[in-house]
């Protein structure tokens, strides 16, 4: 006990510092957390039965789409960079599906800017990406419906001075109306859409939240929307917080291990002193 006692206060200080380090890391995570449900937490959850209005002014219910998978993406029509790029890649997936598209899946693009994304605007927007709306609807909805739908998806958007901040995301919904997979980013390939559709049709379960969650957490933590360029850029402030928190924990672990080794070495020396060899 005489050997350990001098180190107890030091270890207590280090453990207290460890809590401080954890607080730093927790603070960084809290600052970077999305202001809505994390999309990775919505995998396997059912999309609500919302009523929307298509590009021709006709009402339809999302429940009516069940029986086949469908791809769901949210945009705003006045966006001139990110949203058209995402929709263009979605159109590439539709083209790559080839004949028999109607047997495999459908597509619903929803405008979340309720002030401007009218059925007419959605119709004009849709003409840029497809010649037929038989299996691809460009829809509008009221504020309550948009908020509820985006919450179901874990989709985040917020109005700013130049337009909207939003997650770059396309969602695959299975034939039962449950979220099957989220595809993040703006540079995805047709197979990124078509493979999960085929997986769902073959009866395979969705990827777990953990499998998709790590990527999403990295995207949400490390990147922020830059309205000047209309793109997501690295958020060096949050990254610095993360690195600082990790370094604090590594240093503390090193010193605790060093102290424990010193205690053991001191104990051994004490034993030898109390029991000298004859």
PyMOL commands that set and color helices and strands:
alter all, ss='L'
color gray80, all
select helices_A, chain A and resi 2-32+39-42+62-65+82-97+101-104+119-126+143-153+190-201+209-222+236-274
alter helices_A, ss='H'
color red, helices_A
select strands_A, chain A and resi 51-53+59-61+69-75+105-111+136-139+157-159+164-166+169-173+179-184+223-226+231-234
alter strands_A, ss='S'
color yellow, strands_A
deselect
rebuild
show_as cartoon
